[in-house]
Amino acid sequence: MEGALVLAFVLCIVMPIGVLVSGGVAAALLGTALYKDNEKGHEGSELLETNR
């Protein structure tokens, strides 16, 4: 019986939190990579200064 409760706890509590946290980390890494790529690709543009 304890095994079923542990399994239910993991499936209902731990797994969704893990998915949300890993999604946030992935979004931060993707955002940083895209920001740096944009800075390098448009270096010297006067429009970059207006975004700050």
mmCIF file of the N, C-alpha and C atoms, coordinates in Angstrom:
data_MODEL
# 
_entry.id   MODEL 
# 
loop_
_atom_site.group_PDB 
_atom_site.id 
_atom_site.type_symbol 
_atom_site.label_atom_id 
_atom_site.label_alt_id 
_atom_site.label_comp_id 
_atom_site.label_asym_id 
_atom_site.label_entity_id 
_atom_site.label_seq_id 
_atom_site.pdbx_PDB_ins_code 
_atom_site.Cartn_x 
_atom_site.Cartn_y 
_atom_site.Cartn_z 
_atom_site.occupancy 
_atom_site.B_iso_or_equiv 
_atom_site.pdbx_formal_charge 
_atom_site.auth_seq_id 
_atom_site.auth_comp_id 
_atom_site.auth_asym_id 
_atom_site.auth_atom_id 
_atom_site.pdbx_PDB_model_num 
ATOM 1   N N  . MET A 1 1  ? 0.819  -1.197 0.000   1.00 0.00 ? 1  MET A N  1 
ATOM 2   C CA . MET A 1 1  ? 0.000  0.000  0.000   1.00 0.00 ? 1  MET A CA 1 
ATOM 3   C C  . MET A 1 1  ? 0.867  1.266  0.000   1.00 0.00 ? 1  MET A C  1 
ATOM 4   N N  . GLU A 1 2  ? 2.011  1.207  0.724   1.00 0.00 ? 2  GLU A N  1 
ATOM 5   C CA . GLU A 1 2  ? 2.867  2.394  0.767   1.00 0.00 ? 2  GLU A CA 1 
ATOM 6   C C  . GLU A 1 2  ? 3.460  2.689  -0.602  1.00 0.00 ? 2  GLU A C  1 
ATOM 7   N N  . GLY A 1 3  ? 3.741  1.627  -1.351  1.00 0.00 ? 3  GLY A N  1 
ATOM 8   C CA . GLY A 1 3  ? 4.300  1.817  -2.689  1.00 0.00 ? 3  GLY A CA 1 
ATOM 9   C C  . GLY A 1 3  ? 3.352  2.560  -3.604  1.00 0.00 ? 3  GLY A C  1 
ATOM 10  N N  . ALA A 1 4  ? 2.071  2.269  -3.500  1.00 0.00 ? 4  ALA A N  1 
ATOM 11  C CA . ALA A 1 4  ? 1.068  2.952  -4.315  1.00 0.00 ? 4  ALA A CA 1 
ATOM 12  C C  . ALA A 1 4  ? 0.973  4.422  -3.940  1.00 0.00 ? 4  ALA A C  1 
ATOM 13  N N  . LEU A 1 5  ? 1.081  4.716  -2.640  1.00 0.00 ? 5  LEU A N  1 
ATOM 14  C CA . LEU A 1 5  ? 1.030  6.117  -2.205  1.00 0.00 ? 5  LEU A CA 1 
ATOM 15  C C  . LEU A 1 5  ? 2.257  6.886  -2.669  1.00 0.00 ? 5  LEU A C  1 
ATOM 16  N N  . VAL A 1 6  ? 3.399  6.254  -2.601  1.00 0.00 ? 6  VAL A N  1 
ATOM 17  C CA . VAL A 1 6  ? 4.631  6.897  -3.070  1.00 0.00 ? 6  VAL A CA 1 
ATOM 18  C C  . VAL A 1 6  ? 4.544  7.143  -4.567  1.00 0.00 ? 6  VAL A C  1 
ATOM 19  N N  . LEU A 1 7  ? 4.067  6.179  -5.318  1.00 0.00 ? 7  LEU A N  1 
ATOM 20  C CA . LEU A 1 7  ? 3.926  6.329  -6.766  1.00 0.00 ? 7  LEU A CA 1 
ATOM 21  C C  . LEU A 1 7  ? 2.942  7.442  -7.105  1.00 0.00 ? 7  LEU A C  1 
ATOM 22  N N  . ALA A 1 8  ? 1.824  7.500  -6.410  1.00 0.00 ? 8  ALA A N  1 
ATOM 23  C CA . ALA A 1 8  ? 0.841  8.559  -6.644  1.00 0.00 ? 8  ALA A CA 1 
ATOM 24  C C  . ALA A 1 8  ? 1.424  9.926  -6.306  1.00 0.00 ? 8  ALA A C  1 
ATOM 25  N N  . PHE A 1 9  ? 2.190  10.010 -5.226  1.00 0.00 ? 9  PHE A N  1 
ATOM 26  C CA . PHE A 1 9  ? 2.820  11.277 -4.850  1.00 0.00 ? 9  PHE A CA 1 
ATOM 27  C C  . PHE A 1 9  ? 3.799  11.734 -5.917  1.00 0.00 ? 9  PHE A C  1 
ATOM 28  N N  . VAL A 1 10 ? 4.607  10.815 -6.398  1.00 0.00 ? 10 VAL A N  1 
ATOM 29  C CA . VAL A 1 10 ? 5.591  11.156 -7.424  1.00 0.00 ? 10 VAL A CA 1 
ATOM 30  C C  . VAL A 1 10 ? 4.894  11.606 -8.706  1.00 0.00 ? 10 VAL A C  1 
ATOM 31  N N  . LEU A 1 11 ? 3.864  10.891 -9.114  1.00 0.00 ? 11 LEU A N  1 
ATOM 32  C CA . LEU A 1 11 ? 3.179  11.236 -10.361 1.00 0.00 ? 11 LEU A CA 1 
ATOM 33  C C  . LEU A 1 11 ? 2.390  12.539 -10.266 1.00 0.00 ? 11 LEU A C  1 
ATOM 34  N N  . CYS A 1 12 ? 1.830  12.835 -9.106  1.00 0.00 ? 12 CYS A N  1 
ATOM 35  C CA . CYS A 1 12 ? 0.962  14.013 -8.975  1.00 0.00 ? 12 CYS A CA 1 
ATOM 36  C C  . CYS A 1 12 ? 1.675  15.269 -8.487  1.00 0.00 ? 12 CYS A C  1 
ATOM 37  N N  . ILE A 1 13 ? 2.773  15.112 -7.783  1.00 0.00 ? 13 ILE A N  1 
ATOM 38  C CA . ILE A 1 13 ? 3.441  16.273 -7.194  1.00 0.00 ? 13 ILE A CA 1 
ATOM 39  C C  . ILE A 1 13 ? 4.831  16.499 -7.797  1.00 0.00 ? 13 ILE A C  1 
ATOM 40  N N  . VAL A 1 14 ? 5.671  15.500 -7.764  1.00 0.00 ? 14 VAL A N  1 
ATOM 41  C CA . VAL A 1 14 ? 7.074  15.672 -8.145  1.00 0.00 ? 14 VAL A CA 1 
ATOM 42  C C  . VAL A 1 14 ? 7.232  15.856 -9.657  1.00 0.00 ? 14 VAL A C  1 
ATOM 43  N N  . MET A 1 15 ? 6.566  15.058 -10.444 1.00 0.00 ? 15 MET A N  1 
ATOM 44  C CA . MET A 1 15 ? 6.737  15.131 -11.897 1.00 0.00 ? 15 MET A CA 1 
ATOM 45  C C  . MET A 1 15 ? 6.283  16.485 -12.478 1.00 0.00 ? 15 MET A C  1 
ATOM 46  N N  . PRO A 1 16 ? 5.096  16.997 -12.126 1.00 0.00 ? 16 PRO A N  1 
ATOM 47  C CA . PRO A 1 16 ? 4.717  18.310 -12.680 1.00 0.00 ? 16 PRO A CA 1 
ATOM 48  C C  . PRO A 1 16 ? 5.668  19.435 -12.283 1.00 0.00 ? 16 PRO A C  1 
ATOM 49  N N  . ILE A 1 17 ? 6.154  19.405 -11.047 1.00 0.00 ? 17 ILE A N  1 
ATOM 50  C CA . ILE A 1 17 ? 7.100  20.434 -10.622 1.00 0.00 ? 17 ILE A CA 1 
ATOM 51  C C  . ILE A 1 17 ? 8.396  20.314 -11.418 1.00 0.00 ? 17 ILE A C  1 
ATOM 52  N N  . GLY A 1 18 ? 8.853  19.096 -11.646 1.00 0.00 ? 18 GLY A N  1 
ATOM 53  C CA . GLY A 1 18 ? 10.059 18.889 -12.448 1.00 0.00 ? 18 GLY A CA 1 
ATOM 54  C C  . GLY A 1 18 ? 9.903  19.390 -13.871 1.00 0.00 ? 18 GLY A C  1 
ATOM 55  N N  . VAL A 1 19 ? 8.733  19.164 -14.451 1.00 0.00 ? 19 VAL A N  1 
ATOM 56  C CA . VAL A 1 19 ? 8.476  19.635 -15.818 1.00 0.00 ? 19 VAL A CA 1 
ATOM 57  C C  . VAL A 1 19 ? 8.471  21.159 -15.859 1.00 0.00 ? 19 VAL A C  1 
ATOM 58  N N  . LEU A 1 20 ? 7.833  21.787 -14.893 1.00 0.00 ? 20 LEU A N  1 
ATOM 59  C CA . LEU A 1 20 ? 7.784  23.260 -14.874 1.00 0.00 ? 20 LEU A CA 1 
ATOM 60  C C  . LEU A 1 20 ? 9.165  23.875 -14.679 1.00 0.00 ? 20 LEU A C  1 
ATOM 61  N N  . VAL A 1 21 ? 9.939  23.324 -13.771 1.00 0.00 ? 21 VAL A N  1 
ATOM 62  C CA . VAL A 1 21 ? 11.280 23.858 -13.513 1.00 0.00 ? 21 VAL A CA 1 
ATOM 63  C C  . VAL A 1 21 ? 12.182 23.660 -14.727 1.00 0.00 ? 21 VAL A C  1 
ATOM 64  N N  . SER A 1 22 ? 12.144 22.477 -15.317 1.00 0.00 ? 22 SER A N  1 
ATOM 65  C CA . SER A 1 22 ? 12.996 22.241 -16.481 1.00 0.00 ? 22 SER A CA 1 
ATOM 66  C C  . SER A 1 22 ? 12.564 23.095 -17.670 1.00 0.00 ? 22 SER A C  1 
ATOM 67  N N  . GLY A 1 23 ? 11.277 23.374 -17.785 1.00 0.00 ? 23 GLY A N  1 
ATOM 68  C CA . GLY A 1 23 ? 10.808 24.277 -18.841 1.00 0.00 ? 23 GLY A CA 1 
ATOM 69  C C  . GLY A 1 23 ? 11.317 25.692 -18.652 1.00 0.00 ? 23 GLY A C  1 
ATOM 70  N N  . GLY A 1 24 ? 11.355 26.144 -17.414 1.00 0.00 ? 24 GLY A N  1 
ATOM 71  C CA . GLY A 1 24 ? 11.889 27.478 -17.119 1.00 0.00 ? 24 GLY A CA 1 
ATOM 72  C C  . GLY A 1 24 ? 13.372 27.576 -17.424 1.00 0.00 ? 24 GLY A C  1 
ATOM 73  N N  . VAL A 1 25 ? 14.102 26.541 -17.086 1.00 0.00 ? 25 VAL A N  1 
ATOM 74  C CA . VAL A 1 25 ? 15.541 26.512 -17.376 1.00 0.00 ? 25 VAL A CA 1 
ATOM 75  C C  . VAL A 1 25 ? 15.775 26.506 -18.886 1.00 0.00 ? 25 VAL A C  1 
ATOM 76  N N  . ALA A 1 26 ? 15.012 25.706 -19.603 1.00 0.00 ? 26 ALA A N  1 
ATOM 77  C CA . ALA A 1 26 ? 15.153 25.649 -21.057 1.00 0.00 ? 26 ALA A CA 1 
ATOM 78  C C  . ALA A 1 26 ? 14.821 26.998 -21.693 1.00 0.00 ? 26 ALA A C  1 
ATOM 79  N N  . ALA A 1 27 ? 13.798 27.674 -21.201 1.00 0.00 ? 27 ALA A N  1 
ATOM 80  C CA . ALA A 1 27 ? 13.427 28.989 -21.737 1.00 0.00 ? 27 ALA A CA 1 
ATOM 81  C C  . ALA A 1 27 ? 14.528 30.019 -21.480 1.00 0.00 ? 27 ALA A C  1 
ATOM 82  N N  . ALA A 1 28 ? 15.132 29.965 -20.298 1.00 0.00 ? 28 ALA A N  1 
ATOM 83  C CA . ALA A 1 28 ? 16.216 30.898 -19.984 1.00 0.00 ? 28 ALA A CA 1 
ATOM 84  C C  . ALA A 1 28 ? 17.426 30.656 -20.876 1.00 0.00 ? 28 ALA A C  1 
ATOM 85  N N  . LEU A 1 29 ? 17.772 29.397 -21.079 1.00 0.00 ? 29 LEU A N  1 
ATOM 86  C CA . LEU A 1 29 ? 18.920 29.087 -21.944 1.00 0.00 ? 29 LEU A CA 1 
ATOM 87  C C  . LEU A 1 29 ? 18.649 29.485 -23.390 1.00 0.00 ? 29 LEU A C  1 
ATOM 88  N N  . LEU A 1 30 ? 17.457 29.217 -23.876 1.00 0.00 ? 30 LEU A N  1 
ATOM 89  C CA . LEU A 1 30 ? 17.114 29.589 -25.248 1.00 0.00 ? 30 LEU A CA 1 
ATOM 90  C C  . LEU A 1 30 ? 17.097 31.104 -25.413 1.00 0.00 ? 30 LEU A C  1 
ATOM 91  N N  . GLY A 1 31 ? 16.542 31.806 -24.447 1.00 0.00 ? 31 GLY A N  1 
ATOM 92  C CA . GLY A 1 31 ? 16.503 33.271 -24.517 1.00 0.00 ? 31 GLY A CA 1 
ATOM 93  C C  . GLY A 1 31 ? 17.894 33.873 -24.525 1.00 0.00 ? 31 GLY A C  1 
ATOM 94  N N  . THR A 1 32 ? 18.778 33.355 -23.689 1.00 0.00 ? 32 THR A N  1 
ATOM 95  C CA . THR A 1 32 ? 20.146 33.851 -23.651 1.00 0.00 ? 32 THR A CA 1 
ATOM 96  C C  . THR A 1 32 ? 20.869 33.583 -24.966 1.00 0.00 ? 32 THR A C  1 
ATOM 97  N N  . ALA A 1 33 ? 20.696 32.385 -25.504 1.00 0.00 ? 33 ALA A N  1 
ATOM 98  C CA . ALA A 1 33 ? 21.351 32.042 -26.771 1.00 0.00 ? 33 ALA A CA 1 
ATOM 99  C C  . ALA A 1 33 ? 20.846 32.922 -27.902 1.00 0.00 ? 33 ALA A C  1 
ATOM 100 N N  . LEU A 1 34 ? 19.545 33.148 -27.970 1.00 0.00 ? 34 LEU A N  1 
ATOM 101 C CA . LEU A 1 34 ? 18.997 33.990 -29.032 1.00 0.00 ? 34 LEU A CA 1 
ATOM 102 C C  . LEU A 1 34 ? 19.413 35.444 -28.874 1.00 0.00 ? 34 LEU A C  1 
ATOM 103 N N  . TYR A 1 35 ? 19.493 35.925 -27.642 1.00 0.00 ? 35 TYR A N  1 
ATOM 104 C CA . TYR A 1 35 ? 19.915 37.303 -27.400 1.00 0.00 ? 35 TYR A CA 1 
ATOM 105 C C  . TYR A 1 35 ? 21.359 37.518 -27.857 1.00 0.00 ? 35 TYR A C  1 
ATOM 106 N N  . LYS A 1 36 ? 22.239 36.577 -27.497 1.00 0.00 ? 36 LYS A N  1 
ATOM 107 C CA . LYS A 1 36 ? 23.644 36.709 -27.897 1.00 0.00 ? 36 LYS A CA 1 
ATOM 108 C C  . LYS A 1 36 ? 23.797 36.602 -29.407 1.00 0.00 ? 36 LYS A C  1 
ATOM 109 N N  . ASP A 1 37 ? 23.039 35.729 -30.048 1.00 0.00 ? 37 ASP A N  1 
ATOM 110 C CA . ASP A 1 37 ? 23.096 35.596 -31.497 1.00 0.00 ? 37 ASP A CA 1 
ATOM 111 C C  . ASP A 1 37 ? 22.615 36.882 -32.175 1.00 0.00 ? 37 ASP A C  1 
ATOM 112 N N  . ASN A 1 38 ? 21.589 37.489 -31.612 1.00 0.00 ? 38 ASN A N  1 
ATOM 113 C CA . ASN A 1 38 ? 21.080 38.739 -32.165 1.00 0.00 ? 38 ASN A CA 1 
ATOM 114 C C  . ASN A 1 38 ? 22.102 39.861 -32.018 1.00 0.00 ? 38 ASN A C  1 
ATOM 115 N N  . GLU A 1 39 ? 22.762 39.921 -30.874 1.00 0.00 ? 39 GLU A N  1 
ATOM 116 C CA . GLU A 1 39 ? 23.776 40.952 -30.662 1.00 0.00 ? 39 GLU A CA 1 
ATOM 117 C C  . GLU A 1 39 ? 24.926 40.805 -31.658 1.00 0.00 ? 39 GLU A C  1 
ATOM 118 N N  . LYS A 1 40 ? 25.365 39.592 -31.908 1.00 0.00 ? 40 LYS A N  1 
ATOM 119 C CA . LYS A 1 40 ? 26.466 39.361 -32.849 1.00 0.00 ? 40 LYS A CA 1 
ATOM 120 C C  . LYS A 1 40 ? 26.031 39.605 -34.287 1.00 0.00 ? 40 LYS A C  1 
ATOM 121 N N  . GLY A 1 41 ? 24.828 39.189 -34.626 1.00 0.00 ? 41 GLY A N  1 
ATOM 122 C CA . GLY A 1 41 ? 24.360 39.305 -36.001 1.00 0.00 ? 41 GLY A CA 1 
ATOM 123 C C  . GLY A 1 41 ? 24.059 40.721 -36.442 1.00 0.00 ? 41 GLY A C  1 
ATOM 124 N N  . HIS A 1 42 ? 23.718 41.572 -35.482 1.00 0.00 ? 42 HIS A N  1 
ATOM 125 C CA . HIS A 1 42 ? 23.363 42.950 -35.826 1.00 0.00 ? 42 HIS A CA 1 
ATOM 126 C C  . HIS A 1 42 ? 24.325 43.950 -35.196 1.00 0.00 ? 42 HIS A C  1 
ATOM 127 N N  . GLU A 1 43 ? 25.566 43.546 -35.049 1.00 0.00 ? 43 GLU A N  1 
ATOM 128 C CA . GLU A 1 43 ? 26.564 44.417 -34.446 1.00 0.00 ? 43 GLU A CA 1 
ATOM 129 C C  . GLU A 1 43 ? 26.773 45.657 -35.318 1.00 0.00 ? 43 GLU A C  1 
ATOM 130 N N  . GLY A 1 44 ? 26.787 46.803 -34.685 1.00 0.00 ? 44 GLY A N  1 
ATOM 131 C CA . GLY A 1 44 ? 26.992 48.053 -35.410 1.00 0.00 ? 44 GLY A CA 1 
ATOM 132 C C  . GLY A 1 44 ? 25.694 48.732 -35.830 1.00 0.00 ? 44 GLY A C  1 
ATOM 133 N N  . SER A 1 45 ? 24.572 48.100 -35.631 1.00 0.00 ? 45 SER A N  1 
ATOM 134 C CA . SER A 1 45 ? 23.295 48.697 -36.020 1.00 0.00 ? 45 SER A CA 1 
ATOM 135 C C  . SER A 1 45 ? 22.887 49.758 -35.002 1.00 0.00 ? 45 SER A C  1 
ATOM 136 N N  . GLU A 1 46 ? 22.370 50.866 -35.491 1.00 0.00 ? 46 GLU A N  1 
ATOM 137 C CA . GLU A 1 46 ? 21.943 51.923 -34.581 1.00 0.00 ? 46 GLU A CA 1 
ATOM 138 C C  . GLU A 1 46 ? 20.649 51.552 -33.864 1.00 0.00 ? 46 GLU A C  1 
ATOM 139 N N  . LEU A 1 47 ? 19.923 50.570 -34.367 1.00 0.00 ? 47 LEU A N  1 
ATOM 140 C CA . LEU A 1 47 ? 18.671 50.173 -33.728 1.00 0.00 ? 47 LEU A CA 1 
ATOM 141 C C  . LEU A 1 47 ? 18.884 49.406 -32.428 1.00 0.00 ? 47 LEU A C  1 
ATOM 142 N N  . LEU A 1 48 ? 20.054 48.794 -32.247 1.00 0.00 ? 48 LEU A N  1 
ATOM 143 C CA . LEU A 1 48 ? 20.324 48.075 -31.005 1.00 0.00 ? 48 LEU A CA 1 
ATOM 144 C C  . LEU A 1 48 ? 20.342 49.017 -29.807 1.00 0.00 ? 48 LEU A C  1 
ATOM 145 N N  . GLU A 1 49 ? 20.785 50.240 -30.022 1.00 0.00 ? 49 GLU A N  1 
ATOM 146 C CA . GLU A 1 49 ? 20.847 51.200 -28.924 1.00 0.00 ? 49 GLU A CA 1 
ATOM 147 C C  . GLU A 1 49 ? 19.459 51.632 -28.474 1.00 0.00 ? 49 GLU A C  1 
ATOM 148 N N  . THR A 1 50 ? 18.479 51.576 -29.345 1.00 0.00 ? 50 THR A N  1 
ATOM 149 C CA . THR A 1 50 ? 17.124 51.979 -28.963 1.00 0.00 ? 50 THR A CA 1 
ATOM 150 C C  . THR A 1 50 ? 16.428 50.911 -28.131 1.00 0.00 ? 50 THR A C  1 
ATOM 151 N N  . ASN A 1 51 ? 16.934 49.678 -28.122 1.00 0.00 ? 51 ASN A N  1 
ATOM 152 C CA . ASN A 1 51 ? 16.318 48.601 -27.364 1.00 0.00 ? 51 ASN A CA 1 
ATOM 153 C C  . ASN A 1 51 ? 16.761 48.569 -25.912 1.00 0.00 ? 51 ASN A C  1 
ATOM 154 N N  . ARG A 1 52 ? 17.668 49.399 -25.533 1.00 0.00 ? 52 ARG A N  1 
ATOM 155 C CA . ARG A 1 52 ? 18.185 49.359 -24.153 1.00 0.00 ? 52 ARG A CA 1 
ATOM 156 C C  . ARG A 1 52 ? 17.586 50.411 -23.299 1.00 0.00 ? 52 ARG A C  1 
# 
